[in-house]
Amino acid sequence: MDRPVQHFTVVEKQGGAVLGYVWASDEGDAAAYEPRRAAGSRGVDEGISWISRLRAARKRGLRPSEALAEFLADPEPGGRGRPLPGSLTDAPSAAAVEALAAGDRPTAGRSASE
């Protein structure tokens, strides 16, 4: 998707290691979880929880940005991971978040709170 997205970092509840990233775009009506390559199977497995939550939010009629806000408001969701407080930020595209997950390089963008 070539449209701007917002995303946040998912970290392990125990230890705080980065597992992946949840992104969303109202403009593209899309959302997904990208596992961090360096997290290996832990990052991939964590995707089950986040994808399930994204699907449930969509079924309830939430826009992608509303789902992100709901997830960020729940500090202890199911699964091993939780949103990293203060990590919500903008990226130019979903591909930028995929690149971040693949190599953990910073994305071009700014904090969503700016």
Backbone atoms as SQL, in Angstrom:
CREATE TABLE atoms (id INTEGER PRIMARY KEY, chain TEXT, resi INTEGER, resn TEXT, atom TEXT, x REAL, y REAL, z REAL);
INSERT INTO atoms VALUES
  (1, 'A', 1, 'MET', 'N', 0.836, -1.172, 0.000),
  (2, 'A', 1, 'MET', 'CA', 0.000, 0.000, 0.000),
  (3, 'A', 1, 'MET', 'C', 0.883, 1.237, 0.000),
  (4, 'A', 2, 'ASP', 'N', 0.612, 2.145, -0.923),
  (5, 'A', 2, 'ASP', 'CA', 1.444, 3.334, -1.091),
  (6, 'A', 2, 'ASP', 'C', 0.935, 4.544, -0.329),
  (7, 'A', 3, 'ARG', 'N', -0.048, 4.372, 0.504),
  (8, 'A', 3, 'ARG', 'CA', -0.609, 5.484, 1.273),
  (9, 'A', 3, 'ARG', 'C', 0.069, 5.570, 2.637),
  (10, 'A', 4, 'PRO', 'N', 0.039, 6.752, 3.256),
  (11, 'A', 4, 'PRO', 'CA', 0.599, 6.891, 4.604),
  (12, 'A', 4, 'PRO', 'C', -0.123, 5.982, 5.603),
  (13, 'A', 5, 'VAL', 'N', 0.621, 5.512, 6.573),
  (14, 'A', 5, 'VAL', 'CA', 0.082, 4.653, 7.622),
  (15, 'A', 5, 'VAL', 'C', 0.563, 5.155, 8.980),
  (16, 'A', 6, 'GLN', 'N', -0.132, 4.739, 10.012),
  (17, 'A', 6, 'GLN', 'CA', 0.337, 4.925, 11.377),
  (18, 'A', 6, 'GLN', 'C', 0.699, 3.542, 11.897),
  (19, 'A', 7, 'HIS', 'N', 1.685, 3.498, 12.778),
  (20, 'A', 7, 'HIS', 'CA', 2.060, 2.198, 13.345),
  (21, 'A', 7, 'HIS', 'C', 2.590, 2.371, 14.754),
  (22, 'A', 8, 'PHE', 'N', 2.554, 1.263, 15.498),
  (23, 'A', 8, 'PHE', 'CA', 3.180, 1.233, 16.808),
  (24, 'A', 8, 'PHE', 'C', 3.980, -0.048, 16.949),
  (25, 'A', 9, 'THR', 'N', 4.889, -0.020, 17.901),
  (26, 'A', 9, 'THR', 'CA', 5.788, -1.136, 18.172),
  (27, 'A', 9, 'THR', 'C', 5.145, -2.084, 19.179),
  (28, 'A', 10, 'VAL', 'N', 5.265, -3.378, 18.911),
  (29, 'A', 10, 'VAL', 'CA', 4.792, -4.416, 19.831),
  (30, 'A', 10, 'VAL', 'C', 6.022, -5.014, 20.503),
  (31, 'A', 11, 'VAL', 'N', 6.010, -5.003, 21.841),
  (32, 'A', 11, 'VAL', 'CA', 7.127, -5.552, 22.614),
  (33, 'A', 11, 'VAL', 'C', 6.639, -6.672, 23.516),
  (34, 'A', 12, 'GLU', 'N', 7.553, -7.548, 23.897),
  (35, 'A', 12, 'GLU', 'CA', 7.231, -8.616, 24.840),
  (36, 'A', 12, 'GLU', 'C', 6.847, -8.025, 26.183),
  (37, 'A', 13, 'LYS', 'N', 5.829, -8.605, 26.803),
  (38, 'A', 13, 'LYS', 'CA', 5.421, -8.156, 28.131),
  (39, 'A', 13, 'LYS', 'C', 6.538, -8.411, 29.140),
  (40, 'A', 14, 'GLN', 'N', 7.201, -9.530, 28.984),
  (41, 'A', 14, 'GLN', 'CA', 8.325, -9.878, 29.849),
  (42, 'A', 14, 'GLN', 'C', 9.622, -9.637, 29.087),
  (43, 'A', 15, 'GLY', 'N', 10.392, -8.677, 29.490),
  (44, 'A', 15, 'GLY', 'CA', 11.682, -8.431, 28.862),
  (45, 'A', 15, 'GLY', 'C', 11.702, -7.262, 27.894),
  (46, 'A', 16, 'GLY', 'N', 10.583, -6.960, 27.257),
  (47, 'A', 16, 'GLY', 'CA', 10.508, -5.786, 26.401),
  (48, 'A', 16, 'GLY', 'C', 11.133, -5.888, 25.023),
  (49, 'A', 17, 'ALA', 'N', 11.502, -7.102, 24.565),
  (50, 'A', 17, 'ALA', 'CA', 12.078, -7.246, 23.223),
  (51, 'A', 17, 'ALA', 'C', 11.031, -6.887, 22.166),
  (52, 'A', 18, 'VAL', 'N', 11.470, -6.247, 21.098),
  (53, 'A', 18, 'VAL', 'CA', 10.569, -5.870, 20.005),
  (54, 'A', 18, 'VAL', 'C', 10.174, -7.120, 19.223),
  (55, 'A', 19, 'LEU', 'N', 8.857, -7.344, 19.102),
  (56, 'A', 19, 'LEU', 'CA', 8.326, -8.501, 18.377),
  (57, 'A', 19, 'LEU', 'C', 7.854, -8.147, 16.976),
  (58, 'A', 20, 'GLY', 'N', 7.348, -6.916, 16.814),
  (59, 'A', 20, 'GLY', 'CA', 6.826, -6.520, 15.517),
  (60, 'A', 20, 'GLY', 'C', 6.149, -5.174, 15.584),
  (61, 'A', 21, 'TYR', 'N', 5.327, -4.907, 14.559),
  (62, 'A', 21, 'TYR', 'CA', 4.681, -3.604, 14.407),
  (63, 'A', 21, 'TYR', 'C', 3.260, -3.792, 13.892),
  (64, 'A', 22, 'VAL', 'N', 2.327, -3.031, 14.450),
  (65, 'A', 22, 'VAL', 'CA', 0.950, -3.012, 13.955),
  (66, 'A', 22, 'VAL', 'C', 0.776, -1.689, 13.219),
  (67, 'A', 23, 'TRP', 'N', 0.285, -1.764, 11.971),
  (68, 'A', 23, 'TRP', 'CA', 0.065, -0.540, 11.187),
  (69, 'A', 23, 'TRP', 'C', -1.376, -0.491, 10.704),
  (70, 'A', 24, 'ALA', 'N', -1.808, 0.732, 10.381),
  (71, 'A', 24, 'ALA', 'CA', -3.172, 0.925, 9.895),
  (72, 'A', 24, 'ALA', 'C', -3.261, 2.195, 9.059),
  (73, 'A', 25, 'SER', 'N', -4.225, 2.176, 8.140),
  (74, 'A', 25, 'SER', 'CA', -4.500, 3.340, 7.304),
  (75, 'A', 25, 'SER', 'C', -6.001, 3.424, 7.045),
  (76, 'A', 26, 'ASP', 'N', -6.618, 4.513, 7.479),
  (77, 'A', 26, 'ASP', 'CA', -8.032, 4.721, 7.169),
  (78, 'A', 26, 'ASP', 'C', -8.209, 4.981, 5.675),
  (79, 'A', 27, 'GLU', 'N', -7.271, 5.731, 5.094),
  (80, 'A', 27, 'GLU', 'CA', -7.361, 6.073, 3.678),
  (81, 'A', 27, 'GLU', 'C', -7.387, 4.827, 2.804),
  (82, 'A', 28, 'GLY', 'N', -6.596, 3.850, 3.160),
  (83, 'A', 28, 'GLY', 'CA', -6.568, 2.608, 2.405),
  (84, 'A', 28, 'GLY', 'C', -7.454, 1.524, 2.984),
  (85, 'A', 29, 'ASP', 'N', -8.131, 1.828, 4.100),
  (86, 'A', 29, 'ASP', 'CA', -8.964, 0.869, 4.820),
  (87, 'A', 29, 'ASP', 'C', -8.220, -0.458, 5.003),
  (88, 'A', 30, 'ALA', 'N', -7.019, -0.343, 5.560),
  (89, 'A', 30, 'ALA', 'CA', -6.168, -1.522, 5.717),
  (90, 'A', 30, 'ALA', 'C', -5.424, -1.464, 7.053),
  (91, 'A', 31, 'ALA', 'N', -5.080, -2.639, 7.548),
  (92, 'A', 31, 'ALA', 'CA', -4.304, -2.760, 8.776),
  (93, 'A', 31, 'ALA', 'C', -3.645, -4.133, 8.782),
  (94, 'A', 32, 'ALA', 'N', -2.509, -4.234, 9.470),
  (95, 'A', 32, 'ALA', 'CA', -1.802, -5.514, 9.525),
  (96, 'A', 32, 'ALA', 'C', -0.779, -5.505, 10.656),
  (97, 'A', 33, 'TYR', 'N', -0.236, -6.672, 10.896),
  (98, 'A', 33, 'TYR', 'CA', 0.873, -6.861, 11.836),
  (99, 'A', 33, 'TYR', 'C', 2.070, -7.308, 11.017),
  (100, 'A', 34, 'GLU', 'N', 3.227, -6.682, 11.260),
  (101, 'A', 34, 'GLU', 'CA', 4.481, -7.078, 10.603),
  (102, 'A', 34, 'GLU', 'C', 5.428, -7.611, 11.666),
  (103, 'A', 35, 'PRO', 'N', 5.803, -8.891, 11.617),
  (104, 'A', 35, 'PRO', 'CA', 6.740, -9.414, 12.609),
  (105, 'A', 35, 'PRO', 'C', 8.148, -8.881, 12.367),
  (106, 'A', 36, 'ARG', 'N', 8.854, -8.602, 13.430),
  (107, 'A', 36, 'ARG', 'CA', 10.246, -8.167, 13.326),
  (108, 'A', 36, 'ARG', 'C', 11.095, -9.392, 12.987),
  (109, 'A', 37, 'ARG', 'N', 11.833, -9.306, 11.921),
  (110, 'A', 37, 'ARG', 'CA', 12.645, -10.444, 11.469),
  (111, 'A', 37, 'ARG', 'C', 13.570, -10.939, 12.578),
  (112, 'A', 38, 'ALA', 'N', 14.212, -10.033, 13.295),
  (113, 'A', 38, 'ALA', 'CA', 15.159, -10.411, 14.342),
  (114, 'A', 38, 'ALA', 'C', 14.484, -11.122, 15.511),
  (115, 'A', 39, 'ALA', 'N', 13.161, -11.017, 15.639),
  (116, 'A', 39, 'ALA', 'CA', 12.448, -11.700, 16.725),
  (117, 'A', 39, 'ALA', 'C', 12.174, -13.162, 16.392),
  (118, 'A', 40, 'GLY', 'N', 12.401, -13.543, 15.136),
  (119, 'A', 40, 'GLY', 'CA', 12.221, -14.936, 14.731),
  (120, 'A', 40, 'GLY', 'C', 10.799, -15.430, 14.930),
  (121, 'A', 41, 'SER', 'N', 10.690, -16.682, 15.368),
  (122, 'A', 41, 'SER', 'CA', 9.372, -17.293, 15.509),
  (123, 'A', 41, 'SER', 'C', 8.518, -16.614, 16.574),
  (124, 'A', 42, 'ARG', 'N', 9.139, -16.007, 17.577),
  (125, 'A', 42, 'ARG', 'CA', 8.368, -15.287, 18.605),
  (126, 'A', 42, 'ARG', 'C', 7.587, -14.137, 17.965),
  (127, 'A', 43, 'GLY', 'N', 8.235, -13.416, 17.053),
  (128, 'A', 43, 'GLY', 'CA', 7.566, -12.316, 16.374),
  (129, 'A', 43, 'GLY', 'C', 6.458, -12.795, 15.457),
  (130, 'A', 44, 'VAL', 'N', 6.718, -13.874, 14.724),
  (131, 'A', 44, 'VAL', 'CA', 5.705, -14.433, 13.824),
  (132, 'A', 44, 'VAL', 'C', 4.519, -14.946, 14.631),
  (133, 'A', 45, 'ASP', 'N', 4.784, -15.702, 15.696),
  (134, 'A', 45, 'ASP', 'CA', 3.709, -16.258, 16.524),
  (135, 'A', 45, 'ASP', 'C', 2.856, -15.162, 17.140),
  (136, 'A', 46, 'GLU', 'N', 3.460, -14.050, 17.505),
  (137, 'A', 46, 'GLU', 'CA', 2.715, -12.948, 18.113),
  (138, 'A', 46, 'GLU', 'C', 1.691, -12.370, 17.138),
  (139, 'A', 47, 'GLY', 'N', 1.943, -12.523, 15.845),
  (140, 'A', 47, 'GLY', 'CA', 1.026, -12.015, 14.834),
  (141, 'A', 47, 'GLY', 'C', -0.363, -12.609, 14.929),
  (142, 'A', 48, 'ILE', 'N', -0.473, -13.835, 15.396),
  (143, 'A', 48, 'ILE', 'CA', -1.788, -14.485, 15.519),
  (144, 'A', 48, 'ILE', 'C', -2.707, -13.645, 16.400),
  (145, 'A', 49, 'SER', 'N', -2.199, -13.192, 17.516),
  (146, 'A', 49, 'SER', 'CA', -2.990, -12.391, 18.449),
  (147, 'A', 49, 'SER', 'C', -3.407, -11.062, 17.827),
  (148, 'A', 50, 'TRP', 'N', -2.462, -10.363, 17.189),
  (149, 'A', 50, 'TRP', 'CA', -2.761, -9.036, 16.641),
  (150, 'A', 50, 'TRP', 'C', -3.673, -9.121, 15.416),
  (151, 'A', 51, 'ILE', 'N', -3.472, -10.097, 14.584),
  (152, 'A', 51, 'ILE', 'CA', -4.345, -10.242, 13.410),
  (153, 'A', 51, 'ILE', 'C', -5.765, -10.582, 13.856),
  (154, 'A', 52, 'SER', 'N', -5.890, -11.416, 14.874),
  (155, 'A', 52, 'SER', 'CA', -7.215, -11.729, 15.411),
  (156, 'A', 52, 'SER', 'C', -7.887, -10.472, 15.952),
  (157, 'A', 53, 'ARG', 'N', -7.142, -9.653, 16.653),
  (158, 'A', 53, 'ARG', 'CA', -7.692, -8.414, 17.198),
  (159, 'A', 53, 'ARG', 'C', -8.093, -7.453, 16.074),
  (160, 'A', 54, 'LEU', 'N', -7.270, -7.367, 15.029),
  (161, 'A', 54, 'LEU', 'CA', -7.608, -6.497, 13.890),
  (162, 'A', 54, 'LEU', 'C', -8.894, -6.959, 13.210),
  (163, 'A', 55, 'ARG', 'N', -9.024, -8.269, 13.022),
  (164, 'A', 55, 'ARG', 'CA', -10.237, -8.808, 12.394),
  (165, 'A', 55, 'ARG', 'C', -11.476, -8.551, 13.253),
  (166, 'A', 56, 'ALA', 'N', -11.340, -8.730, 14.552),
  (167, 'A', 56, 'ALA', 'CA', -12.473, -8.497, 15.456),
  (168, 'A', 56, 'ALA', 'C', -12.883, -7.021, 15.437),
  (169, 'A', 57, 'ALA', 'N', -11.908, -6.135, 15.397),
  (170, 'A', 57, 'ALA', 'CA', -12.215, -4.697, 15.342),
  (171, 'A', 57, 'ALA', 'C', -12.951, -4.357, 14.054),
  (172, 'A', 58, 'ARG', 'N', -12.510, -4.937, 12.961),
  (173, 'A', 58, 'ARG', 'CA', -13.167, -4.692, 11.669),
  (174, 'A', 58, 'ARG', 'C', -14.613, -5.190, 11.692),
  (175, 'A', 59, 'LYS', 'N', -14.831, -6.382, 12.274),
  (176, 'A', 59, 'LYS', 'CA', -16.188, -6.935, 12.372),
  (177, 'A', 59, 'LYS', 'C', -17.101, -6.041, 13.206),
  (178, 'A', 60, 'ARG', 'N', -16.512, -5.346, 14.186),
  (179, 'A', 60, 'ARG', 'CA', -17.290, -4.425, 15.019),
  (180, 'A', 60, 'ARG', 'C', -17.489, -3.075, 14.338),
  (181, 'A', 61, 'GLY', 'N', -16.952, -2.914, 13.136),
  (182, 'A', 61, 'GLY', 'CA', -17.143, -1.690, 12.374),
  (183, 'A', 61, 'GLY', 'C', -16.163, -0.580, 12.679),
  (184, 'A', 62, 'LEU', 'N', -15.076, -0.884, 13.382),
  (185, 'A', 62, 'LEU', 'CA', -14.080, 0.144, 13.677),
  (186, 'A', 62, 'LEU', 'C', -13.239, 0.451, 12.443),
  (187, 'A', 63, 'ARG', 'N', -12.916, 1.726, 12.259),
  (188, 'A', 63, 'ARG', 'CA', -11.952, 2.110, 11.227),
  (189, 'A', 63, 'ARG', 'C', -10.572, 1.656, 11.703),
  (190, 'A', 64, 'PRO', 'N', -9.628, 1.480, 10.790),
  (191, 'A', 64, 'PRO', 'CA', -8.286, 1.050, 11.201),
  (192, 'A', 64, 'PRO', 'C', -7.658, 1.936, 12.286),
  (193, 'A', 65, 'SER', 'N', -7.801, 3.253, 12.171),
  (194, 'A', 65, 'SER', 'CA', -7.217, 4.145, 13.181),
  (195, 'A', 65, 'SER', 'C', -7.903, 3.975, 14.537),
  (196, 'A', 66, 'GLU', 'N', -9.192, 3.673, 14.529),
  (197, 'A', 66, 'GLU', 'CA', -9.907, 3.433, 15.779),
  (198, 'A', 66, 'GLU', 'C', -9.416, 2.147, 16.435),
  (199, 'A', 67, 'ALA', 'N', -9.117, 1.151, 15.621),
  (200, 'A', 67, 'ALA', 'CA', -8.563, -0.098, 16.162),
  (201, 'A', 67, 'ALA', 'C', -7.211, 0.168, 16.821),
  (202, 'A', 68, 'LEU', 'N', -6.349, 0.948, 16.162),
  (203, 'A', 68, 'LEU', 'CA', -5.046, 1.274, 16.765),
  (204, 'A', 68, 'LEU', 'C', -5.242, 1.964, 18.107),
  (205, 'A', 69, 'ALA', 'N', -6.136, 2.945, 18.146),
  (206, 'A', 69, 'ALA', 'CA', -6.381, 3.671, 19.393),
  (207, 'A', 69, 'ALA', 'C', -6.870, 2.729, 20.492),
  (208, 'A', 70, 'GLU', 'N', -7.746, 1.813, 20.140),
  (209, 'A', 70, 'GLU', 'CA', -8.251, 0.840, 21.114),
  (210, 'A', 70, 'GLU', 'C', -7.115, -0.037, 21.622),
  (211, 'A', 71, 'PHE', 'N', -6.268, -0.499, 20.733),
  (212, 'A', 71, 'PHE', 'CA', -5.154, -1.366, 21.130),
  (213, 'A', 71, 'PHE', 'C', -4.188, -0.627, 22.055),
  (214, 'A', 72, 'LEU', 'N', -3.913, 0.626, 21.726),
  (215, 'A', 72, 'LEU', 'CA', -2.990, 1.417, 22.541),
  (216, 'A', 72, 'LEU', 'C', -3.556, 1.702, 23.924),
  (217, 'A', 73, 'ALA', 'N', -4.871, 1.729, 24.047),
  (218, 'A', 73, 'ALA', 'CA', -5.514, 1.980, 25.333),
  (219, 'A', 73, 'ALA', 'C', -5.522, 0.745, 26.234),
  (220, 'A', 74, 'ASP', 'N', -5.223, -0.421, 25.676),
  (221, 'A', 74, 'ASP', 'CA', -5.221, -1.677, 26.439),
  (222, 'A', 74, 'ASP', 'C', -3.778, -2.089, 26.691),
  (223, 'A', 75, 'PRO', 'N', -3.225, -1.758, 27.846),
  (224, 'A', 75, 'PRO', 'CA', -1.810, -2.034, 28.099),
  (225, 'A', 75, 'PRO', 'C', -1.455, -3.510, 28.275),
  (226, 'A', 76, 'GLU', 'N', -2.450, -4.360, 28.485),
  (227, 'A', 76, 'GLU', 'CA', -2.175, -5.782, 28.701),
  (228, 'A', 76, 'GLU', 'C', -3.079, -6.665, 27.850),
  (229, 'A', 77, 'PRO', 'N', -2.935, -6.608, 26.538),
  (230, 'A', 77, 'PRO', 'CA', -3.757, -7.458, 25.674),
  (231, 'A', 77, 'PRO', 'C', -3.341, -8.924, 25.803),
  (232, 'A', 78, 'GLY', 'N', -4.111, -9.790, 25.173),
  (233, 'A', 78, 'GLY', 'CA', -3.744, -11.207, 25.138),
  (234, 'A', 78, 'GLY', 'C', -2.454, -11.393, 24.360),
  (235, 'A', 79, 'GLY', 'N', -1.910, -12.562, 24.416),
  (236, 'A', 79, 'GLY', 'CA', -0.655, -12.839, 23.726),
  (237, 'A', 79, 'GLY', 'C', 0.541, -12.438, 24.572),
  (238, 'A', 80, 'ARG', 'N', 1.712, -12.590, 23.986),
  (239, 'A', 80, 'ARG', 'CA', 2.952, -12.260, 24.686),
  (240, 'A', 80, 'ARG', 'C', 3.297, -10.788, 24.625),
  (241, 'A', 81, 'GLY', 'N', 2.746, -10.089, 23.629),
  (242, 'A', 81, 'GLY', 'CA', 3.150, -8.712, 23.388),
  (243, 'A', 81, 'GLY', 'C', 2.149, -7.676, 23.850),
  (244, 'A', 82, 'ARG', 'N', 2.647, -6.449, 23.910),
  (245, 'A', 82, 'ARG', 'CA', 1.836, -5.289, 24.243),
  (246, 'A', 82, 'ARG', 'C', 2.373, -4.106, 23.448),
  (247, 'A', 83, 'PRO', 'N', 1.540, -3.085, 23.246),
  (248, 'A', 83, 'PRO', 'CA', 2.030, -1.892, 22.553),
  (249, 'A', 83, 'PRO', 'C', 3.084, -1.187, 23.406),
  (250, 'A', 84, 'LEU', 'N', 4.123, -0.703, 22.773),
  (251, 'A', 84, 'LEU', 'CA', 5.132, 0.087, 23.465),
  (252, 'A', 84, 'LEU', 'C', 4.579, 1.496, 23.635),
  (253, 'A', 85, 'PRO', 'N', 4.407, 1.963, 24.880),
  (254, 'A', 85, 'PRO', 'CA', 3.868, 3.308, 25.076),
  (255, 'A', 85, 'PRO', 'C', 4.705, 4.357, 24.340),
  (256, 'A', 86, 'GLY', 'N', 4.021, 5.296, 23.715),
  (257, 'A', 86, 'GLY', 'CA', 4.692, 6.382, 23.024),
  (258, 'A', 86, 'GLY', 'C', 5.270, 6.025, 21.667),
  (259, 'A', 87, 'SER', 'N', 4.974, 4.816, 21.171),
  (260, 'A', 87, 'SER', 'CA', 5.592, 4.397, 19.905),
  (261, 'A', 87, 'SER', 'C', 4.736, 4.664, 18.678),
  (262, 'A', 88, 'LEU', 'N', 3.523, 5.181, 18.835),
  (263, 'A', 88, 'LEU', 'CA', 2.681, 5.467, 17.675),
  (264, 'A', 88, 'LEU', 'C', 3.346, 6.547, 16.822),
  (265, 'A', 89, 'THR', 'N', 3.509, 6.238, 15.556),
  (266, 'A', 89, 'THR', 'CA', 4.175, 7.167, 14.641),
  (267, 'A', 89, 'THR', 'C', 3.622, 6.994, 13.237),
  (268, 'A', 90, 'ASP', 'N', 3.965, 7.912, 12.372),
  (269, 'A', 90, 'ASP', 'CA', 3.556, 7.870, 10.972),
  (270, 'A', 90, 'ASP', 'C', 4.666, 7.275, 10.117),
  (271, 'A', 91, 'ALA', 'N', 4.283, 6.649, 9.025),
  (272, 'A', 91, 'ALA', 'CA', 5.215, 6.152, 8.019),
  (273, 'A', 91, 'ALA', 'C', 4.622, 6.477, 6.655),
  (274, 'A', 92, 'PRO', 'N', 5.466, 6.628, 5.642),
  (275, 'A', 92, 'PRO', 'CA', 4.954, 6.987, 4.320),
  (276, 'A', 92, 'PRO', 'C', 4.143, 5.883, 3.648),
  (277, 'A', 93, 'SER', 'N', 4.325, 4.637, 4.090),
  (278, 'A', 93, 'SER', 'CA', 3.624, 3.513, 3.469),
  (279, 'A', 93, 'SER', 'C', 3.772, 2.269, 4.325),
  (280, 'A', 94, 'ALA', 'N', 2.970, 1.251, 3.995),
  (281, 'A', 94, 'ALA', 'CA', 3.112, -0.039, 4.664),
  (282, 'A', 94, 'ALA', 'C', 4.471, -0.649, 4.346),
  (283, 'A', 95, 'ALA', 'N', 4.985, -0.394, 3.152),
  (284, 'A', 95, 'ALA', 'CA', 6.302, -0.917, 2.775),
  (285, 'A', 95, 'ALA', 'C', 7.393, -0.380, 3.703),
  (286, 'A', 96, 'ALA', 'N', 7.244, 0.851, 4.168),
  (287, 'A', 96, 'ALA', 'CA', 8.223, 1.407, 5.103),
  (288, 'A', 96, 'ALA', 'C', 8.191, 0.658, 6.428),
  (289, 'A', 97, 'VAL', 'N', 7.006, 0.246, 6.865),
  (290, 'A', 97, 'VAL', 'CA', 6.898, -0.531, 8.100),
  (291, 'A', 97, 'VAL', 'C', 7.473, -1.933, 7.876),
  (292, 'A', 98, 'GLU', 'N', 7.232, -2.508, 6.711),
  (293, 'A', 98, 'GLU', 'CA', 7.823, -3.806, 6.377),
  (294, 'A', 98, 'GLU', 'C', 9.344, -3.725, 6.407),
  (295, 'A', 99, 'ALA', 'N', 9.900, -2.633, 5.874),
  (296, 'A', 99, 'ALA', 'CA', 11.358, -2.454, 5.889),
  (297, 'A', 99, 'ALA', 'C', 11.863, -2.304, 7.322),
  (298, 'A', 100, 'LEU', 'N', 11.118, -1.585, 8.133),
  (299, 'A', 100, 'LEU', 'CA', 11.477, -1.442, 9.539),
  (300, 'A', 100, 'LEU', 'C', 11.509, -2.809, 10.215),
  (301, 'A', 101, 'ALA', 'N', 10.493, -3.622, 9.970),
  (302, 'A', 101, 'ALA', 'CA', 10.423, -4.954, 10.568),
  (303, 'A', 101, 'ALA', 'C', 11.553, -5.853, 10.075),
  (304, 'A', 102, 'ALA', 'N', 11.932, -5.681, 8.821),
  (305, 'A', 102, 'ALA', 'CA', 12.988, -6.521, 8.240),
  (306, 'A', 102, 'ALA', 'C', 14.365, -6.163, 8.767),
  (307, 'A', 103, 'GLY', 'N', 14.601, -4.869, 8.992),
  (308, 'A', 103, 'GLY', 'CA', 15.942, -4.479, 9.397),
  (309, 'A', 103, 'GLY', 'C', 16.013, -3.551, 10.578),
  (310, 'A', 104, 'ASP', 'N', 14.850, -3.223, 11.135),
  (311, 'A', 104, 'ASP', 'CA', 14.785, -2.325, 12.282),
  (312, 'A', 104, 'ASP', 'C', 15.411, -0.973, 12.009),
  (313, 'A', 105, 'ARG', 'N', 15.321, -0.512, 10.768),
  (314, 'A', 105, 'ARG', 'CA', 15.783, 0.834, 10.447),
  (315, 'A', 105, 'ARG', 'C', 14.663, 1.807, 10.766),
  (316, 'A', 106, 'PRO', 'N', 15.010, 2.999, 11.221),
  (317, 'A', 106, 'PRO', 'CA', 13.960, 3.991, 11.487),
  (318, 'A', 106, 'PRO', 'C', 13.219, 4.326, 10.194),
  (319, 'A', 107, 'THR', 'N', 11.921, 4.588, 10.311),
  (320, 'A', 107, 'THR', 'CA', 11.149, 4.984, 9.140),
  (321, 'A', 107, 'THR', 'C', 11.130, 6.491, 9.041),
  (322, 'A', 108, 'ALA', 'N', 10.965, 6.981, 7.824),
  (323, 'A', 108, 'ALA', 'CA', 10.771, 8.398, 7.638),
  (324, 'A', 108, 'ALA', 'C', 9.375, 8.716, 8.117),
  (325, 'A', 109, 'GLY', 'N', 9.245, 9.712, 8.883),
  (326, 'A', 109, 'GLY', 'CA', 7.937, 10.078, 9.383),
  (327, 'A', 109, 'GLY', 'C', 8.087, 10.873, 10.655),
  (328, 'A', 110, 'ARG', 'N', 6.967, 11.100, 11.303),
  (329, 'A', 110, 'ARG', 'CA', 7.005, 11.843, 12.539),
  (330, 'A', 110, 'ARG', 'C', 6.041, 11.196, 13.519),
  (331, 'A', 111, 'SER', 'N', 6.180, 11.559, 14.736),
  (332, 'A', 111, 'SER', 'CA', 5.289, 11.046, 15.757),
  (333, 'A', 111, 'SER', 'C', 3.859, 11.444, 15.436),
  (334, 'A', 112, 'ALA', 'N', 2.928, 10.546, 15.672),
  (335, 'A', 112, 'ALA', 'CA', 1.532, 10.840, 15.411),
  (336, 'A', 112, 'ALA', 'C', 1.007, 11.897, 16.369),
  (337, 'A', 113, 'SER', 'N', 1.695, 12.135, 17.442),
  (338, 'A', 113, 'SER', 'CA', 1.250, 13.151, 18.392),
  (339, 'A', 113, 'SER', 'C', 1.733, 14.541, 18.020),
  (340, 'A', 114, 'GLU', 'N', 2.576, 14.656, 17.008),
  (341, 'A', 114, 'GLU', 'CA', 3.068, 15.962, 16.579),
  (342, 'A', 114, 'GLU', 'C', 2.038, 16.696, 15.787);
